[in-house]
Amino acid sequence: MDIVIALVIGCLCGFLAGKLFRGGGYGLIINIILGLLGSVVGKFLLGKFITFNPDWLNAIVTGTLGALIILFVASLFTGRK
């Protein structure tokens, strides 16, 4: 059950990052995939610095920030703004 919750949060993070990223990101499916990767990156990079009391809020914030980082790096390689 934890894996399903992690996948749902990762998908939500990808969706949010796509909406926040300038230019709309890469489309819904790619944003969701990048959100799943961003959740891992966000937890690794920001897990110790950002902590909120509810664990689900912490996961959404770090995952969205990680997905934004992934979208930014991907935009550097593809030339999209």
FIKOLZA-1660 file (N, C-alpha, C; in steps of 0.1 Angstrom, whole numbers, plus 5000, padded with zeros to 4 digits):
% residues 81
   i   px   py   pz ch aa at
   1 5008 4988 5000  A  M  N
   1 5000 5000 5000  A  M CA
   1 5009 5013 5000  A  M  C
   2 5020 5012 5006  A  D  N
   2 5029 5024 5007  A  D CA
   2 5034 5027 4993  A  D  C
   3 5036 5017 4984  A  I  N
   3 5041 5020 4971  A  I CA
   3 5030 5027 4963  A  I  C
   4 5018 5024 4965  A  V  N
   4 5007 5030 4958  A  V CA
   4 5006 5045 4962  A  V  C
   5 5007 5047 4975  A  I  N
   5 5007 5061 4980  A  I CA
   5 5018 5069 4975  A  I  C
   6 5030 5063 4974  A  A  N
   6 5042 5070 4969  A  A CA
   6 5040 5073 4954  A  A  C
   7 5034 5064 4947  A  L  N
   7 5031 5067 4932  A  L CA
   7 5021 5078 4930  A  L  C
   8 5011 5078 4939  A  V  N
   8 5001 5089 4938  A  V CA
   8 5007 5102 4941  A  V  C
   9 5015 5103 4952  A  I  N
   9 5021 5115 4955  A  I CA
   9 5031 5120 4945  A  I  C
  10 5038 5111 4939  A  G  N
  10 5048 5114 4928  A  G CA
  10 5040 5119 4916  A  G  C
  11 5029 5113 4913  A  C  N
  11 5021 5118 4901  A  C CA
  11 5016 5132 4904  A  C  C
  12 5011 5134 4916  A  L  N
  12 5006 5148 4920  A  L CA
  12 5017 5158 4920  A  L  C
  13 5029 5154 4924  A  C  N
  13 5041 5163 4923  A  C CA
  13 5044 5167 4909  A  C  C
  14 5044 5157 4900  A  G  N
  14 5047 5160 4886  A  G CA
  14 5036 5169 4880  A  G  C
  15 5024 5167 4884  A  F  N
  15 5013 5176 4879  A  F CA
  15 5015 5190 4884  A  F  C
  16 5018 5191 4896  A  L  N
  16 5020 5205 4902  A  L CA
  16 5032 5212 4896  A  L  C
  17 5043 5204 4895  A  A  N
  17 5055 5210 4889  A  A CA
  17 5052 5215 4874  A  A  C
  18 5045 5207 4867  A  G  N
  18 5041 5211 4853  A  G CA
  18 5033 5224 4853  A  G  C
  19 5024 5225 4862  A  K  N
  19 5016 5238 4863  A  K CA
  19 5025 5250 4868  A  K  C
  20 5035 5247 4877  A  L  N
  20 5043 5258 4882  A  L CA
  20 5054 5262 4872  A  L  C
  21 5059 5252 4864  A  F  N
  21 5070 5255 4856  A  F CA
  21 5066 5264 4844  A  F  C
  22 5075 5274 4841  A  R  N
  22 5072 5283 4830  A  R CA
  22 5072 5275 4817  A  R  C
  23 5062 5277 4809  A  G  N
  23 5060 5270 4797  A  G CA
  23 5052 5258 4798  A  G  C
  24 5048 5254 4809  A  G  N
  24 5039 5242 4811  A  G CA
  24 5046 5229 4811  A  G  C
  25 5059 5228 4810  A  G  N
  25 5065 5215 4811  A  G CA
  25 5065 5208 4798  A  G  C
  26 5063 5195 4798  A  Y  N
  26 5064 5186 4786  A  Y CA
  26 5051 5178 4783  A  Y  C
  27 5040 5182 4789  A  G  N
  27 5028 5174 4788  A  G CA
  27 5025 5166 4800  A  G  C
  28 5013 5162 4801  A  L  N
  28 5008 5155 4813  A  L CA
  28 5016 5143 4817  A  L  C
  29 5018 5134 4807  A  I  N
  29 5024 5121 4810  A  I CA
  29 5039 5122 4813  A  I  C
  30 5046 5130 4806  A  I  N
  30 5060 5132 4809  A  I CA
  30 5062 5140 4822  A  I  C
  31 5053 5149 4825  A  N  N
  31 5054 5157 4838  A  N CA
  31 5052 5147 4849  A  N  C
  32 5043 5138 4848  A  I  N
  32 5040 5128 4858  A  I CA
  32 5052 5119 4860  A  I  C
  33 5058 5114 4849  A  I  N
  33 5070 5106 4850  A  I CA
  33 5082 5114 4857  A  I  C
  34 5083 5126 4852  A  L  N
  34 5094 5135 4858  A  L CA
  34 5090 5138 4873  A  L  C
  35 5078 5138 4876  A  G  N
  35 5074 5140 4890  A  G CA
  35 5078 5128 4899  A  G  C
  36 5076 5116 4894  A  L  N
  36 5080 5104 4901  A  L CA
  36 5096 5105 4903  A  L  C
  37 5103 5108 4893  A  L  N
  37 5118 5109 4895  A  L CA
  37 5121 5121 4904  A  L  C
  38 5114 5132 4903  A  G  N
  38 5116 5144 4911  A  G CA
  38 5113 5141 4926  A  G  C
  39 5104 5132 4929  A  S  N
  39 5101 5129 4942  A  S CA
  39 5114 5122 4949  A  S  C
  40 5120 5114 4941  A  V  N
  40 5132 5107 4946  A  V CA
  40 5143 5117 4948  A  V  C
  41 5145 5126 4938  A  V  N
  41 5155 5136 4938  A  V CA
  41 5153 5146 4950  A  V  C
  42 5140 5150 4951  A  G  N
  42 5137 5160 4961  A  G CA
  42 5139 5154 4975  A  G  C
  43 5135 5141 4977  A  K  N
  43 5138 5135 4990  A  K CA
  43 5152 5134 4993  A  K  C
  44 5160 5131 4983  A  F  N
  44 5175 5129 4985  A  F CA
  44 5181 5143 4988  A  F  C
  45 5178 5153 4980  A  L  N
  45 5184 5166 4981  A  L CA
  45 5179 5175 4993  A  L  C
  46 5166 5174 4994  A  L  N
  46 5159 5184 5003  A  L CA
  46 5153 5177 5016  A  L  C
  47 5154 5164 5017  A  G  N
  47 5148 5157 5028  A  G CA
  47 5152 5161 5042  A  G  C
  48 5164 5165 5043  A  K  N
  48 5169 5169 5056  A  K CA
  48 5166 5184 5059  A  K  C
  49 5164 5192 5049  A  F  N
  49 5163 5206 5051  A  F CA
  49 5148 5211 5052  A  F  C
  50 5139 5204 5046  A  I  N
  50 5125 5208 5046  A  I CA
  50 5117 5197 5054  A  I  C
  51 5111 5201 5065  A  T  N
  51 5103 5192 5072  A  T CA
  51 5090 5199 5077  A  T  C
  52 5079 5192 5074  A  F  N
  52 5066 5197 5079  A  F CA
  52 5061 5186 5088  A  F  C
  53 5052 5190 5096  A  N  N
  53 5046 5180 5106  A  N CA
  53 5038 5169 5099  A  N  C
  54 5029 5171 5090  A  P  N
  54 5023 5160 5084  A  P CA
  54 5032 5154 5073  A  P  C
  55 5034 5141 5073  A  D  N
  55 5044 5135 5064  A  D CA
  55 5040 5137 5050  A  D  C
  56 5026 5136 5047  A  W  N
  56 5022 5137 5033  A  W CA
  56 5025 5151 5027  A  W  C
  57 5024 5162 5036  A  L  N
  57 5027 5175 5031  A  L CA
  57 5042 5176 5028  A  L  C
  58 5050 5171 5037  A  N  N
  58 5064 5170 5035  A  N CA
  58 5068 5163 5021  A  N  C
  59 5061 5152 5019  A  A  N
  59 5064 5145 5006  A  A CA
  59 5059 5153 4994  A  A  C
  60 5048 5160 4995  A  I  N
  60 5044 5168 4984  A  I CA
  60 5053 5180 4981  A  I  C
  61 5057 5186 4991  A  V  N
  61 5066 5198 4989  A  V CA
  61 5080 5194 4984  A  V  C
  62 5086 5184 4990  A  T  N
  62 5099 5180 4985  A  T CA
  62 5098 5173 4971  A  T  C
  63 5087 5166 4969  A  G  N
  63 5086 5160 4956  A  G CA
  63 5083 5170 4945  A  G  C
  64 5075 5180 4948  A  T  N
  64 5073 5191 4938  A  T CA
  64 5086 5199 4935  A  T  C
  65 5093 5202 4946  A  L  N
  65 5106 5209 4944  A  L CA
  65 5116 5201 4936  A  L  C
  66 5116 5188 4939  A  G  N
  66 5125 5179 4931  A  G CA
  66 5121 5178 4917  A  G  C
  67 5107 5178 4914  A  A  N
  67 5102 5177 4900  A  A CA
  67 5105 5190 4893  A  A  C
  68 5105 5201 4900  A  L  N
  68 5108 5214 4894  A  L CA
  68 5123 5214 4890  A  L  C
  69 5131 5208 4898  A  I  N
  69 5146 5208 4895  A  I CA
  69 5148 5199 4883  A  I  C
  70 5141 5187 4882  A  I  N
  70 5142 5178 4871  A  I CA
  70 5137 5185 4858  A  I  C
  71 5126 5192 4859  A  L  N
  71 5121 5199 4847  A  L CA
  71 5130 5210 4843  A  L  C
  72 5136 5217 4852  A  F  N
  72 5146 5228 4848  A  F CA
  72 5158 5222 4841  A  F  C
  73 5163 5211 4847  A  V  N
  73 5175 5204 4841  A  V CA
  73 5171 5199 4827  A  V  C
  74 5159 5193 4826  A  A  N
  74 5155 5188 4813  A  A CA
  74 5153 5199 4803  A  A  C
  75 5149 5211 4807  A  S  N
  75 5147 5222 4798  A  S CA
  75 5161 5227 4793  A  S  C
  76 5171 5226 4801  A  L  N
  76 5184 5230 4797  A  L CA
  76 5190 5221 4786  A  L  C
  77 5186 5208 4786  A  F  N
  77 5191 5199 4776  A  F CA
  77 5183 5200 4763  A  F  C
  78 5170 5203 4764  A  T  N
  78 5161 5203 4752  A  T CA
  78 5160 5217 4747  A  T  C
  79 5164 5228 4754  A  G  N
  79 5163 5241 4749  A  G CA
  79 5149 5247 4751  A  G  C
  80 5140 5241 4758  A  R  N
  80 5127 5246 4761  A  R CA
  80 5127 5256 4772  A  R  C
  81 5119 5266 4772  A  K  N
  81 5118 5276 4783  A  K CA
  81 5105 5275 4790  A  K  C
% end
